[in-house]
Amino acid sequence: MADDAAYAATESDPARTGSGATRYRSLMMFWAVVLGMLAAGGVTLQILGPVRAPPKPAWAPIAATAALPKATAPRPNAAPAPAAPTQANETKNIPPPDPAMQEPAPDFPGRFLPIAVGDRGPATLYAAPFDANDKHPRVAMVISGAGLDQDATLHLLADLPPAIDVAFSAYMPESLDDQFAAKARQTGHECLVSIPMEPALFPLTEEGSHSLLTGAEPEQNRQNLEWALSRLTGCVGATGASDGMLGERYAQTATSFDLVLTEINRRGLIYLDPRTGAPALDKADPAMVRVVSLVVDPPPNPDEPVTADTIDNRLAVLEHMAAVHGSAIGLAGPPKPVLLERIAIWAHGLAARGITLAPLTAIAPAAE
């Protein structure tokens, strides 16, 4: 009864009931504000979206656009710092084909074959200019398979540094061969012609109807070699790298391959052997042979495309080979957008890393 009386007294007390209602309203307002802030924050996060990771650098070892450190005055009695490597992006035209340095192709009327006259040969006449006093490590890059994809070829010739050599496919459209050759000379790129030869996986892979084959008659191979060498004039050399294949099986057959080497040497052309670590070629003039150090874009398997990371990593290896050995030759192709993009970025940063991008003719033969 006493409890009931106390409760009744409390309920009838206006001061106490008013104070409780006030506290209740304050508490409700507090939680309303908190829930409102949480809701506003959720809406904001939904609008902004997830936090994006910072973009991957275009070139992992050293960014192509990184600013070089400011030069500082040398300390007294200190040896002068070596000059910066030659920048290989200055365009200097290569001379057009010299009629005195070519002869008609016997089996292909209207076409011409390169020849050497005395000490003058295509490898010197059509070589890209290069500063022979540059003592920095040199790296050359040859992109094969050019001429088949018109857009990719024009992009290669117009946008990549002139010191990069271009090996044109013998199967490029005849209507475009003179146009591509002229564009290459105007943009300062040395040219090579690709000789289609029997690849390692023949007959699963093959190089077309004009391929040099181990099982073909010598006369047929001779005519196919003449056909390939007459596709372009004004080239510094030839290579077995053709449209992504390397002609390994034909090159391993000494008797057949001697035909190629003898003919190329006689005409004053450099032969670029695409087989990395290839043995010395007995029938070739050592001064006229270069051997590829690394293929930059080998596919992981026939069904998977080459990725930008693969290209970047192998370019870094090629650069390291040049730094260690003084020079290196890279091979890539056919030209594709991702390949051209990664090579352009890599080439742009070479000088900052103390490496000179050089044309193939500026790389000393392995015998030296």
C-alpha positions as CSV (number, residue, x, y, z in Angstrom):
1,M,0.0,0.0,0.0
2,A,2.8,2.4,0.8
3,D,4.4,1.6,-2.5
4,D,1.2,2.3,-4.3
5,A,0.8,5.6,-2.5
6,A,4.4,6.6,-3.4
7,Y,3.9,5.7,-7.1
8,A,0.6,7.6,-7.2
9,A,2.4,10.6,-5.6
10,T,5.1,10.5,-8.2
11,E,2.7,10.3,-11.1
12,S,0.7,13.2,-9.8
13,D,3.9,15.3,-9.3
14,P,4.1,17.7,-12.4
15,A,7.8,18.6,-11.8
16,R,8.9,15.0,-11.9
17,T,6.9,14.0,-14.9
18,G,8.0,17.0,-16.9
19,S,11.7,16.3,-16.2
20,G,11.4,12.7,-17.4
21,A,9.7,13.6,-20.7
22,T,12.4,16.2,-21.4
23,R,15.1,13.6,-20.9
24,Y,13.3,11.2,-23.1
25,R,13.0,13.7,-25.9
26,S,16.7,14.7,-25.6
27,L,17.7,11.1,-25.9
28,M,15.6,10.6,-29.0
29,M,17.0,13.7,-30.6
30,F,20.6,12.5,-30.0
31,W,20.1,9.1,-31.7
32,A,18.2,10.8,-34.5
33,V,21.3,13.0,-35.2
34,V,23.6,10.0,-35.0
35,L,21.6,7.9,-37.4
36,G,21.3,10.9,-39.7
37,M,25.0,11.4,-39.8
38,L,25.6,7.7,-40.6
39,A,23.0,7.8,-43.4
40,A,24.7,10.9,-44.9
41,G,28.1,9.2,-44.7
42,G,26.8,6.1,-46.5
43,V,25.3,8.2,-49.3
44,T,28.5,10.1,-49.7
45,L,30.6,6.9,-50.0
46,Q,28.1,5.5,-52.5
47,I,28.5,8.6,-54.7
48,L,32.3,8.6,-54.4
49,G,32.7,4.9,-55.1
50,P,35.5,2.6,-53.9
51,V,39.0,4.1,-53.3
52,R,41.1,3.5,-56.4
53,A,44.7,2.2,-56.2
54,P,47.4,4.5,-57.5
55,P,48.1,3.8,-61.2
56,K,50.9,1.4,-62.1
57,P,54.0,3.2,-63.4
58,A,54.4,3.1,-67.2
59,W,57.9,1.6,-66.8
60,A,58.7,-0.2,-63.7
61,P,62.5,0.2,-63.4
62,I,62.5,4.0,-64.0
63,A,59.5,6.0,-65.1
64,A,59.9,7.3,-68.7
65,T,58.8,10.7,-67.7
66,A,60.8,11.0,-64.5
67,A,62.6,14.3,-64.2
68,L,66.4,14.0,-64.3
69,P,68.3,15.3,-61.3
70,K,69.8,18.8,-61.6
71,A,73.4,18.8,-62.6
72,T,75.8,19.9,-59.9
73,A,79.2,21.5,-60.3
74,P,82.1,18.9,-60.1
75,R,84.3,19.0,-57.1
76,P,87.8,20.4,-57.6
77,N,90.2,17.8,-59.1
78,A,87.3,15.4,-59.7
79,A,87.2,13.6,-63.0
80,P,84.6,15.0,-65.4
81,A,81.3,13.1,-65.6
82,P,80.8,11.2,-68.8
83,A,78.7,12.8,-71.4
84,A,75.1,11.7,-71.6
85,P,74.3,8.9,-74.1
86,T,73.3,9.9,-77.6
87,Q,69.7,10.7,-77.9
88,A,68.4,8.4,-80.7
89,N,65.2,10.3,-81.6
90,E,66.7,12.9,-83.9
91,T,65.5,12.1,-87.4
92,K,68.1,12.1,-90.1
93,N,67.1,10.9,-93.6
94,I,68.7,7.8,-95.0
95,P,69.7,8.2,-98.7
96,P,67.4,6.7,-101.4
97,P,68.5,3.5,-103.3
98,D,71.5,4.1,-105.5
99,P,70.9,2.7,-109.1
100,A,74.7,2.0,-109.2
101,M,74.3,-0.3,-106.2
102,Q,71.6,-2.7,-107.6
103,E,71.1,-5.1,-110.5
104,P,68.1,-6.6,-112.2
105,A,66.7,-9.7,-110.6
106,P,67.1,-12.5,-113.3
107,D,63.9,-14.4,-112.4
108,F,61.7,-11.4,-111.5
109,P,61.5,-8.8,-114.2
110,G,61.1,-5.2,-112.9
111,R,62.7,-6.0,-109.6
112,F,66.2,-5.3,-108.4
113,L,68.8,-6.9,-106.2
114,P,71.4,-5.0,-104.0
115,I,75.0,-5.3,-104.9
116,A,78.3,-4.2,-103.4
117,V,80.7,-2.1,-105.5
118,G,84.3,-2.2,-104.2
119,D,84.3,-1.2,-100.6
120,R,80.8,0.3,-100.8
121,G,77.9,-1.9,-99.9
122,P,74.3,-1.5,-98.7
123,A,75.2,-2.0,-95.1
124,T,77.3,1.2,-95.1
125,L,75.4,3.2,-97.8
126,Y,72.0,2.9,-96.1
127,A,73.2,2.9,-92.5
128,A,71.5,5.3,-90.1
129,P,73.8,8.1,-88.8
130,F,75.4,7.4,-85.4
131,D,78.0,9.0,-83.2
132,A,80.8,6.6,-83.2
133,N,82.4,8.5,-80.2
134,D,79.6,7.5,-77.9
135,K,81.2,5.1,-75.5
136,H,78.1,4.1,-73.5
137,P,76.6,0.6,-73.7
138,R,74.6,0.2,-76.8
139,V,71.3,-1.6,-77.4
140,A,69.7,-2.2,-80.7
141,M,66.1,-3.2,-81.4
142,V,64.8,-4.8,-84.5
143,I,61.0,-5.2,-85.1
144,S,60.2,-7.8,-87.7
145,G,57.0,-8.6,-89.5
146,A,56.4,-5.0,-90.6
147,G,54.4,-4.3,-93.7
148,L,51.6,-6.8,-93.2
149,D,49.5,-4.5,-91.0
150,Q,49.4,-1.1,-92.6
151,D,48.3,0.9,-89.6
152,A,50.8,-0.8,-87.2
153,T,53.6,-0.3,-89.7
154,L,52.9,3.4,-90.2
155,H,52.7,3.8,-86.4
156,L,56.0,2.1,-86.0
157,L,57.7,4.2,-88.6
158,A,56.3,7.5,-87.5
159,D,56.3,7.3,-83.7
160,L,59.1,5.0,-82.6
161,P,62.7,6.4,-82.3
162,P,64.7,6.3,-85.6
163,A,67.4,4.1,-84.1
164,I,65.0,1.2,-84.1
165,D,65.5,-1.1,-87.1
166,V,62.5,-2.4,-89.1
167,A,62.5,-5.8,-90.8
168,F,59.8,-5.9,-93.5
169,S,57.9,-9.1,-94.4
170,A,58.6,-10.4,-97.9
171,Y,54.8,-11.0,-98.1
172,M,53.7,-7.4,-97.6
173,P,51.5,-6.1,-100.3
174,E,53.4,-5.1,-103.4
175,S,51.4,-1.9,-103.7
176,L,52.9,-0.7,-100.4
177,D,56.5,-1.9,-100.4
178,D,57.9,1.3,-102.1
179,Q,55.7,3.5,-99.9
180,F,56.9,1.8,-96.7
181,A,60.6,1.8,-97.8
182,A,60.4,5.6,-98.6
183,K,58.7,6.3,-95.2
184,A,61.3,4.3,-93.4
185,R,64.1,6.3,-95.0
186,Q,62.4,9.6,-94.3
187,T,62.0,8.8,-90.6
188,G,65.6,7.5,-90.3
189,H,64.9,3.8,-89.7
190,E,67.3,1.2,-91.1
191,C,65.6,-1.5,-93.1
192,L,66.1,-5.2,-93.3
193,V,64.2,-7.7,-95.5
194,S,62.9,-10.9,-93.9
195,I,63.7,-14.2,-95.6
196,P,61.0,-16.8,-95.0
197,M,62.7,-20.0,-94.0
198,E,61.4,-23.3,-92.6
199,P,60.6,-22.8,-88.9
200,A,61.2,-25.3,-86.0
201,L,57.6,-26.5,-85.9
202,F,57.2,-27.0,-89.7
203,P,54.7,-28.2,-91.0
204,L,52.5,-27.2,-88.1
205,T,53.7,-23.7,-88.8
206,E,55.0,-22.5,-92.1
207,E,56.3,-19.4,-93.8
208,G,54.2,-19.4,-97.0
209,S,54.7,-20.3,-100.6
210,H,58.1,-18.6,-101.0
211,S,59.7,-20.2,-97.9
212,L,63.1,-21.8,-98.1
213,L,62.7,-25.4,-97.2
214,T,65.1,-28.2,-96.2
215,G,63.3,-30.6,-98.5
216,A,63.1,-28.4,-101.6
217,E,65.3,-28.5,-104.6
218,P,68.3,-26.1,-104.4
219,E,67.1,-24.2,-107.5
220,Q,63.7,-23.6,-105.9
221,N,65.4,-22.3,-102.8
222,R,67.6,-20.1,-104.8
223,Q,64.7,-18.5,-106.6
224,N,62.8,-18.0,-103.4
225,L,65.9,-16.2,-101.9
226,E,66.1,-14.0,-105.0
227,W,62.4,-13.2,-104.7
228,A,62.8,-12.2,-101.0
229,L,65.9,-10.1,-101.5
230,S,64.3,-8.3,-104.5
231,R,61.2,-7.2,-102.5
232,L,62.9,-4.0,-101.1
233,T,65.9,-1.9,-102.1
234,G,67.9,0.3,-99.8
235,C,68.1,-2.2,-97.0
236,V,71.2,-2.7,-94.8
237,G,70.6,-6.4,-94.3
238,A,68.4,-9.5,-94.1
239,T,67.2,-11.7,-91.3
240,G,65.6,-15.1,-90.8
241,A,63.1,-13.5,-88.5
242,S,59.8,-13.4,-90.5
243,D,56.3,-12.7,-89.2
244,G,57.0,-14.0,-85.7
245,M,59.0,-17.1,-86.8
246,L,62.8,-17.6,-86.8
247,G,63.5,-20.1,-89.6
248,E,65.4,-22.3,-87.1
249,R,65.1,-25.7,-89.0
250,Y,66.4,-24.3,-92.3
251,A,69.3,-22.5,-90.6
252,Q,70.4,-25.7,-88.9
253,T,70.9,-27.4,-92.2
254,A,74.4,-26.3,-93.1
255,T,74.3,-27.2,-96.8
256,S,71.1,-25.3,-97.4
257,F,71.9,-22.4,-95.2
258,D,75.2,-21.8,-96.9
259,L,73.3,-20.6,-100.0
260,V,71.7,-17.8,-97.9
261,L,75.0,-16.7,-96.3
262,T,77.0,-16.8,-99.4
263,E,74.5,-14.7,-101.4
264,I,74.0,-12.2,-98.6
265,N,77.7,-11.7,-98.1
266,R,78.3,-11.3,-101.8
267,R,75.8,-8.5,-101.9
268,G,77.2,-6.5,-99.0
269,L,74.3,-7.1,-96.6
270,I,74.4,-7.8,-92.9
271,Y,72.8,-11.0,-91.8
272,L,70.9,-10.8,-88.5
273,D,70.6,-14.3,-87.0
274,P,67.5,-14.4,-85.0
275,R,68.5,-17.6,-83.1
276,T,69.8,-16.4,-79.7
277,G,73.2,-17.9,-78.9
278,A,73.5,-19.2,-82.5
279,P,76.9,-20.8,-83.3
280,A,79.4,-19.1,-85.5
281,L,78.5,-19.3,-89.2
282,D,81.3,-20.8,-91.1
283,K,80.3,-19.5,-94.5
284,A,79.7,-16.0,-93.4
285,D,82.0,-13.0,-93.1
286,P,82.0,-12.5,-89.3
287,A,82.0,-8.7,-89.8
288,M,78.7,-9.0,-91.6
289,V,76.8,-11.1,-89.0
290,R,74.9,-10.0,-85.9
291,V,73.2,-12.4,-83.5
292,V,70.0,-11.6,-81.6
293,S,70.6,-11.4,-77.8
294,L,67.0,-11.7,-76.7
295,V,63.5,-12.1,-78.2
296,V,61.4,-9.5,-76.4
297,D,57.9,-10.9,-77.1
298,P,57.9,-14.7,-77.2
299,P,54.3,-15.9,-76.6
300,P,53.9,-18.0,-73.4
301,N,52.0,-20.4,-75.5
302,P,50.3,-20.2,-78.9
303,D,46.9,-19.5,-77.4
304,E,47.9,-16.6,-75.1
305,P,48.8,-13.1,-76.1
306,V,52.0,-11.5,-74.9
307,T,51.3,-9.1,-72.0
308,A,52.7,-5.7,-71.2
309,D,54.4,-7.1,-68.1
310,T,56.1,-9.8,-70.1
311,I,57.5,-7.2,-72.6
312,D,58.6,-4.9,-69.8
313,N,60.4,-7.6,-68.0
314,R,62.3,-8.8,-71.0
315,L,63.2,-5.3,-72.1
316,A,64.8,-4.9,-68.6
317,V,66.8,-8.1,-69.2
318,L,67.9,-6.8,-72.6
319,E,69.0,-3.5,-71.1
320,H,71.0,-5.4,-68.4
321,M,72.7,-7.5,-71.0
322,A,73.8,-4.3,-72.8
323,A,75.1,-2.8,-69.6
324,V,77.1,-6.0,-68.8
325,H,78.4,-6.9,-72.2
326,G,78.7,-3.4,-73.8
327,S,76.0,-4.1,-76.4
328,A,72.9,-6.2,-77.0
329,I,70.4,-6.8,-79.8
330,G,66.7,-7.3,-79.2
331,L,64.2,-8.7,-81.6
332,A,60.4,-8.3,-81.5
333,G,57.4,-8.5,-83.7
334,P,55.2,-8.5,-85.6
335,P,54.3,-5.0,-84.5
336,K,51.2,-4.8,-82.3
337,P,49.9,-1.8,-80.3
338,V,51.0,-3.1,-76.8
339,L,54.4,-4.0,-78.1
340,L,55.0,-0.7,-79.8
341,E,53.7,1.2,-76.7
342,R,56.0,-0.7,-74.3
343,I,59.1,-0.3,-76.5
344,A,58.5,3.4,-77.0
345,I,58.3,4.0,-73.2
346,W,61.4,1.9,-72.6
347,A,63.4,3.6,-75.4
348,H,62.4,7.0,-74.0
349,G,64.1,6.3,-70.7
350,L,67.3,4.6,-71.9
351,A,69.5,7.7,-72.0
352,A,68.6,8.6,-68.4
353,R,69.8,5.1,-67.4
354,G,73.2,5.5,-69.3
355,I,72.3,3.3,-72.3
356,T,72.4,4.3,-75.9
357,L,69.7,3.1,-78.3
358,A,71.7,2.4,-81.5
359,P,70.9,1.2,-85.0
360,L,71.9,-2.4,-85.9
361,T,74.8,-1.2,-88.0
362,A,76.3,0.5,-84.9
363,I,76.5,-2.7,-83.0
364,A,79.9,-4.4,-83.3
365,P,80.0,-8.0,-84.6
366,A,80.2,-10.7,-82.0
367,A,83.7,-11.6,-83.3
368,E,84.9,-8.2,-82.1
